């Protein structure tokens, strides 16, 4: 009953809290905190049972058609516990955060608890259908977080968030349907058993679209830098620290099981991870908004985790260290962003602004906020002795192992330097925030005096102070005792990643690892002094926003395509179809020509040259088009979706070869070519699928594309 309780308790709270709020706001806030604390207690007890070796199942075979399937192993119990811990602390701060400017608190409490149910359901799911159901619950329920303030900026960011969630969710659903068609099951065990199945490469890539979008990976990251700044700070902490991890959960389930041995996919994910990591860090350096900087940082840290997972894929059985680093950084990033976003929430509660130029000097004299923020900033920058350093070290060592495995291949050495440079940029933008908030003085003397007066008063309540201290404590403990705390968690989580467990301690504080961390810190300090302070800052003007306004992927590409080009294309096609009834070529001459051809055939003798020749021509044309279709499929699968060793199987299927065999088959019908010259194309050939599977696959692709375009068009037009 414990698992059922964890799924039902947030839903009960979602119904009770708004009703209680109609009578008393204090009662509503108290119930919100109590429900999240009760959920944390259940998660703690569940984690204790799993820690002691117990496995917990929960199946509803007939629910929602395909059934809901839940299973709790160590990794899932760990992340459910971490999610409940974050929800409990964020909700403890919510009352004070919304005290001065809160609105629609009943709605906020309701959807906060529904989102918690969705997150817990995702982490406990044991098949893709259950994951999808709770993933969509989570995505829709978290939309009111982004739109909470109901300002034009918040509504536009929420529109983007919902559009990306729905569109990418539909693509994921299409991949699930293709997977079900191929193997008849969506359970995680079935995915492991079918790892390496070439038929599942395309479905797996489609399923990953939704999860990569939720994780905030490039180029589907467009919602993340815009949603976090407008959402309430407690919600931003959960969006950044936990909802992005549900996307990584899907990446682990699909990538490590179905595509874990695919070298091409591993290299693609390595490139995506490095690019996401670097782009997020660059955006963070340029940002002049406190929460936007932290949001861009989340995007960058997701890149770190993706790099760790890709190294684990490419190293195969030797990827234990990289896999441990990926899991460790998932945990560390969740805790770091909880700490930093709640600090940002405390600042916003009093300053009512997130602009760095207005916030200069806010933290002077506020020792508790100063210490907690500094711990979070140093942890994110990877300073030894704090948690971020430990997981970044393991991922870095995984990259080094990968380079050594390929005999020091220069490409992987370049990847290592990109990793160190991005880590240096992390140091630069966190140093920028820290100095701005706690050391610089505000040029407006009245504003600085107002900030200084808060020091003499209580700049935060006892509850807020306690919450901040609780968020900082794990960062110190994990950083100081990594082999005693973090490493056992990653070792027990290895089975979920389909990789061996790390069998030895890691020399986190060895000279080589300290030097690796030191290189990043030196790069970060240099970037801060030589670029941030000289290019992005002027003493008289403050911090300058020098990021080009036009360089916005959403405004530059996504919105023009989905709001202008696709509607124009659809209108053009519709106008053409509407024109057809008035076109004499279509309505008169083509039907007359077809009628004449059939009339001619009808008057031919039943035996003779024409009756032998025409079927051969028809078969030849059909085989040519069929061969061209197979060639397209082979090209896609060979160039993008298979291991390089599979390319040799496609050499005999180039367009000229297939065209010649198609013509030969047609000529065979006439009797001019012997049967031995006809290409023996078996309908079950797995390299390009059967006639039926090809038709179904392309039909589903077109259907999904239509659904995605239609849904995006509806949502975007509603926004206007």
N, C-alpha and C positions, 0 to 999 in steps of 0.2 A: 504493500500500500504506500510505501514511501515515494516510489517513483510517480505514482498517480497523484500523490499529494503535492509534489513539486510542480506538476503540470497544471493542477487545478487551483492551487492556492492563489497564484497571481490573478487568475481569471475571477475568482471570488472577490478578491480585493478590488479588481477593476470595476466590479459592479457595486461594491459596498461604499468605496471611498467617495464617489460623486454624490451618492444619496446622503451620506453623512455630511458632506459639505453644504448641502442645502440648509441644514440646521445650524451647523457650526464649522467654521473654517479650521479651528483648532482641532476639532475631532477628526476632520478629514486628514490633516497633516499628521496627527498622531497615528491614525490607522495606516497611512502610507508607510510610515517608519516601522510600525509593528509588523506589517505583512512582509516587508523586505527582510526584517530581522528574523522572522519565522522561517522564511525561505532560506536564509543563510544557515540557520540551525539545521534544517533538513539536509542541506547540501553538505554541511560539515559531518553529519552522522553518516551520510551516504559515502563520503570520501573515506571516512574511517573504516567502514565495512569493506570497501574495495581495496584499501591499503592492506588489509589483513587477508587478501586473497579471494574475497567473495565476488562472484559474478552475478549481475542482476539483469533479468530480462523482463520485458513487458510487451506482449503482442495483442493487437486487436485485429484479427485476420479479416473481418468483414467490414471494417469501418472505412467509409469513403471509397468504396469500390476495391481498391488494391490493398487496403489494410494499413495500419500504422504499426511500425516495428521499432522497438527501443531496446537498447543494450548499453550497459554501463561498464566500461573498462577503465583503466587508470587515467588515461589521457582525458577522456570525457568527464570523469568525475572531477579531475583537477580543474578543468576549464569551467564546469558548472559551478564549482566552489568559488573560483575566481570571479565569475560573473555575478554571483549573489553577493560576494564581498563588495564589489564595486557598486552594485545597486544600493546596498545598505548604506554605504558611506555617502554616496551622492544624494540619496534621499534624506539623510540626516542634515545635509547642508541646504536642502531645497527650501525649507521653511524660512530661514533667514535670508536666503538669496532673493526670494519672491516677496519678502515682507514690504519693501518700499514701492515696487513697481510691478508686482505680479498681477496677472489677469488670467481668467479661464483656468483656475487651478484645479477645478474638478476634472476638466478635460486632460490636463497635464498628468494628474495622478492616474486617471483611467488608462491612458495610453502608455504611460511609463510601465505599469504593471503588465499590460498586454504584451508590450515589447519584451519584457523579462520572460514571459511565458514562451514567446517565440524563440528567444535565444536559448533557453534551457531545452526546448524541444529540438532545436537544431543540433545541439551538442549531444543529446541522448539518442538521436536517430540512428537506426541501423540499416536503413535502405534509402535510396535516393528519393523515393516518393515522399516518405515521411520528412526527409530533409527539405524537400521543395515546399511542402505544405507549411511547415513552421517558418521556413525562410521567407515566404511571402507574407505570412502573418506578421513577422518581425518588420519587414520592409514597409508594409502599409501602415502598421501601428506607429512606426517611428516618424512617419511623415508629419504629424502634428508637432513633433519636437521642432523641426526646422521651420515650420510656419507659425510657431507659437506667438511671436511678437506681432504678426499680421501687418508688418510694414511692407511697402513695395519690394524692398530688397529681400525680406524674408519670404514673401510669397513667390518671388521669381526663383530664389534658391530652392524652395520647396518644390516648385514646378519641375526644375531640373532634376532634383533628387528622385521625385516620383517617376518622371519620364524615363530616366536611366534604369530605375528598379523594374518597372513594368516591361519595358522593351527587352532588356537583357534577360529578365525572367522568362519571357516567352521563347527566346532562343534556347535557354536552358531546358525548358519543357520539350522543345523539339528534339534536343539531344537525348533526353530521357526516353521519348517515344521510340526513337531509332534504336536505343540500347535494348529496350524491352522487346522490340521486334527481333533483334538478333539473338539474344540469349534467354529471353523469356523470364527474366528476373532483374530486380533492381537492388538486391541486397548487397551489402558491402562484401560478404564472403564470395558471392558470385562474381563481383568485379575482380577480386584477387585471383580467382580461378581462371578468369579470362584475360588476365594481363598479357599484353603482347598480341592480342587478337587484332589482326589488321582491319577487320570489319568495324571495330569499335573506335578507330582513331578519329574519324570525323565526328561521331556522336560525342566522344569525350571532349573534343575541342569546343563543340557547341555548348555542352554543359558548363564548361569552364567560363564562358562569357559572363554569365550572371554572377558567378562567384568572384571573378577577377574585378568586375565592376564594383561589387560591394566592398572588396578589399581596397579599392582605390588605386589599382594599377593603371599605368599609362597604356593606351590612350583613353581609358574609360574612367579616369580620375576626376572628370570635370565637376562632379557634384561636391567633392570633398572640400576643396579650399573655399567654397562658397557657402556650404551648409553649416560648417562648424562656427564661423564667426557670428551668424545670425541666431543660432540655437542658444537656449539658456546654457550657462556654463556646466551645470550638473549633467545636462543631456549631452553636451559636447564631449565631456569626459567619457560617457558611455558610447557615443558614436565612434569616437576615436579609439578608445581602449578596448572595446568589446565587439561592436557590430562589424568592424573591419576584420576581426578574427573569425567571424562566421564565414566570411569569404575565403579566408585561408584554410578553414576547416574543409570546405568544398574542394579547394585546390589539393589538399593532402589526400582526401578520399579518392579523387579521380586521378590526379597526377601521379601519385606514388603507387597506385594499384594498377590502373589501366595503362598508363604511359610511363611508368617509372623506369622501364628498360629501353625507352626510345631515345636514342642519342640526339636526334634532331629536335625533339620536343624539349629535352634537357637544355640544349644550347639556346633555343628560343627563349625559354624561361630565364636563363642566365642573362641574356641580353635585355629582356624586359625588366628584370630585377635591377640590373645596373643602371638602366636608363631612368626607371622610376625613382631609384635612390638618388641619383644625381639631380634630376629635374626638381624633385621635391625640395632638396637642399638648396638649390639655386633660388627657387621661389621663396623659400624661407629667408634667405639672405636679403632679398629685395623687399620683403613685406614690411609695412609700417603699421600693421595692426597686430595687437598682441595675440588674439585667438587665431587669426589667419596664419601667423607664423607657426603656431603650434599645430595647426591643421596641415600646413605644408610639411612640417616635420613628420607628422603621422604618415603621410604619403611616402616620404623618404625612408622611414623605418620599415614600412611594409616592403620596400625594395630590398632592404637588408635580409628580411626573412625569406623572401623569394629567392635571393641569391643562395642562402643556406639550403633551401629545399632543392634548388637546381643542382648544386654541388652533390647533394646526397643522391640525386637521380643519376648523375653522370659517373659517380664513383661506385655505384652499385653496392655490393656487399662491404666495400671499404668506406662507405659513407656514414659511418656511425657518428663521427665527430661533427660533421656538417649537419646531420639530422638533429643531433643534440643541441647544436647552436641555434637552429631554426626554432625548435620548441622553446628553448631557453629565452630567445629574444621575443617570442610571442608573449611569454609570461612577463618578462621585464618591461616590454613596451606598454602592456596593459597597465601595469603598476605605475610606470613613469607618467603616462598621460593622465591617469587618475589624479596623481599628485599635482601636476602642472596645471591642468584645466581647473581643478578646484581652487588652486592659488589664484588663477585668473578670475575665477568667480568671486572670490573674496575681494579682489581689487576692484572689479566692476561694481560690486555691491555699494562701495563707498565713493568711487570716482565717477561712476556712470559714463565711462568712456573706455574705448579700447585703442584709441589712437596713441601711438608711442610718443608723439610730440606733446600731447596733453598729459600723458602719464609720467613724463620725466620727473624724477624725484619723489614719486609717490611712496616708495618703500623706505625712504630714509628714516631711521630711528625705529622702525617696526621690526624688532629683532626676531620674533617668532616667524613671521611671514618671510623675512630675509633668510633665515636658516633653512626653512622647508623648501623655498624656491631654489635656493642654492644647491641643496641636495638633489633635487630633481634635475636641475640644469647640468650639474656635473655628471649625474648618472646618464643622462641622455647623450652627453658629449663623450662618454666612454672613459672617464677618469678612473684610474685604478683605485680600488677600495669601495666602489659603488656598483650597483647591479648591471648597468649597461655595459660596462667594461667586460664582464665575464662572458656574456653571450656574443658580443662582437668579436671577442678573442677567438671563440670556438668557430664562428663563421669564417673569420680570417684564416684560421688554421685549415679549415676545409678547403678554401681557395688555394692555399699553398700546397696541400696534398694533391689537389687536382692538377696543378701545374707540374708537380714532381711525377705524378702518375703518367703524364704525357711527355716525360723527359724534358721538363722545363720549357714546354712550348711557349713561345713569346706572347701569343694571344692571351693566355691565362695570366701571364705576368702583367700584361697590360690591364686585365680585369682586376688584378690585385691592387694596382695603383689607382684605378678608378674608385675602388672600394675605399682606399685610404684617403683619397681626395674628398670624396663625399662625406666621410667621417670628419674630415677637417672642416668642411662647410657647416656641419652640425655644430661644431665647437664655435664657429664664427657667429652664427645667428643666435645661439644661446648666450654667448658673451655679450652680444649686442643688447639682448633683452635684459640681462642681469645688470649691466652697467647703466642702462637707461633708467631702470626702475629704482635701483638702490644706491647709485653713486652720483649720477648727474643731478643738478638742480634745475628746476623748472624756470625758464626765463620769465614767466609771469610771477612776479613776487607775491601777488595776492593768492594765486593758486597754490604756490609752494607753502605759503603761510597756512592755508587751509589744510593742506596735506600734513603739515607739521603738527597742527592742532589735534589731528586724529591720534597722534602718538600719545598725547597726554590723556586722551579719553581711551576707551576700549575700542581698538580698531576692529575687533571681531569678538563674538560671543565665546563663552567657554566651550559650547558644543562645536563651533566652527574650529576653534583652536585644537580641540581633541581630534576632530576629523582630520585636520591637516597633519597632525603628529602621527596618526595611525597610517596615513598614506606614505609618510616618509620612512617609517620604521622598517618595512620590508626591503626598501632600497638599500639601507645600510646593512641589514642582516645578510641578504643575499650577496652583497658586494664583499663583505668581510669573510663570509663562510661559504664560498661557492661550492666547494667539494662536499660540504656537509648538507647543504640545503638544495641548491639548484641541480647539481649533478644527479642525485637520486630521483628527482622528479623527471628529468630528461631520460634517464635509463629505463624507468618503468613506462615511459610513454613511447619507447622505440617501436613496440609491437604495432601500435596504431599507424606508424609511418612506414610499416613494412620494411624496416631496416633492422640490422642487429643492434643490440644494446652496447653502449660504450662500456668496455670492461675494465677501464683503469681511470684513475684520477687525472685531472688536467693540471699541468704546471702553469696556473694562471699568472703567477708572479715571477716566472722565470725571466731572465734578462731579455731573451728574444721577444717574448710576448709584451713585456713592458716597453721595449723599443718600438714595437709595432704600434702600440697605443700612443707612444710619445711622438711618433711621426705625424699622426693625425692631429694631435694637439698643437704641434709646431705649425702645421699647415693652417690650422684654424686661427691661431693667433696672428699669423702673417696675413691671412685674408682679412681679418678684422682691422689690423693696423693699416694695411696698404690699400684696401679696397673700401671697406665699410666706412672708416673714418675719413677717407680722402675723397671718395666718389659719392657715397650715399649719405653723407652728413655734412652740414654746414652749420657753424656755430650760431649764426644769426637766423637761419631758417629751420634748423633742426634736421630730422631725418627726411630724406627726399624719396619720393616714389618714382624711381627711374625705370620701372618695368614698362615696356611699351604697351599702351592701352589696347592697341589692335591685336597684340599677340595673345589672344584668348581663344583657345581651341573651341570652346563652346560657341562663341560669337563668330569665330572665323570659319568654322566648318559645320558643326552639328546643327545649329539653328538654321543657317541658310539652306542646308540640304533638306532638313525635315520640315521646314516651314515654308520654303519657297520653291526649291527645285523639284522635290517629289510631288507637291501639289500641282505644280505646273506640268510635270510629266503626266500625271494622272489626268489632268484636264485635257491635255493634248490628245492622249489616247482616247479619252471619252469623246472628244469632238470628232476625231477620225472615225470612230465607230458610229457616231451619230450621222456622219456624212455618207456612210456606206449606202444606206437606203436610197439616196438621191444620185448615186454614182452609176451611170449606165454601164461602165466597164464591169462593175461587180454584179449589178442586178440583171443585166441583159446579155452582154457579150460573153462573159465567162460561162454562165449557165448554158448559152447556146453552143459554145464550143464543146463543153463537156457532153451535152446531149448528142452533138454530132459525132464525137469520138465513140461514145457507146453505141450509137446507131450503126456506125461503121463496123464495130466489133461484132455487133449482133448479126450483121449480114455476111460475116466471114463464114466459110465452110468449117465444119466441126473438125476437120483434119486438114493439115497443110502447114506450109512454112510459117505463116503468121501466127497460128495458134501455138506453135512451138517457140517462136521467137519472142512474142510479147511477154509470156511469163518469165522468160529469162531476163528480159530488160527490167521488168518490175522487181524481180528478186535482186538483180544487180544494184538497182537504185536503193532498195531497202537495206541491203548489206552495206552499201557505201555509207549511208547515214548512220546505221548502227555501228559501223566501225569507227566513224568519226566521234560518235558519242563515247564509245569505249576509250578512244584515244584521249579525249578530254579528261575522263576519269583517271586514266593511267597517269597522265601528266600531273594532275593535281596530287594524286597519292604518291607518286614517285618523287616529285620535287619538294613537296611540303610535308607530307603526312606519314612517311615511312622512314625506316633506317636506310642509310646509304647502301647497305649490303643488298637491299631489295631492288636496287635500280637495275641490276643485271637481268631481272625477270622481265623488265619492260622493254628491253632492247629489241626483242622480236616483234614488238607491237607498235612500231613507229607508224605515222600516217601513211607513208608510201607502201610499206609492207602490207598493212591492213587493207589499203585500197586495192592493191593487186590481188589479194586473196578474195576480196569481195567481188571483183570483176570476174575472177576465175570461177567462182561459184555460179555467177549468172551465166557465164558461157557454158558451164557444165550442163545447165538445164537445156541448152540447145543441142548439146552433144558434141561440142567442139573441144572440150577440155576434159581429160580423164579425171576420175575422182581422187587419185592420189595427189594431185596438185592443189586440192582444196585445203585451206587451212583448217585443221581440226579444232574448232573453238568449242570447248565444252561449256554448256550453260551454267555449270556450277563453279567455273573458274573464279577463285576468291580474289584474284587481282583486280577485277573490275565488277564483280557481282553478276547476278543473273539478269535477264531482261526484266523480270518482275521487280527485283529489288532496286534496280536502277530507276525504274519508273516510280516506285513508291518513294525512294529517296528524294528524287527531284520534285515530286509532287509535294512532299512534306516541306522541302526547302522553300518552294514557292508559297505554300500556305503560310508558313511561319513568317516569311518576309511580308506577306500581305497583312498578317495580324500585327506585326511590329509597326509597320508604316501606318496602318489605320489607327492603332492605339496612340502612337506618338502624335499623329495629326489631331486626334480628338483632344488629347490633353493640352497640346500647345494652343489650339484654337480656343479652348476654354479659358486659358490664361489671358488671352487677348480680349 
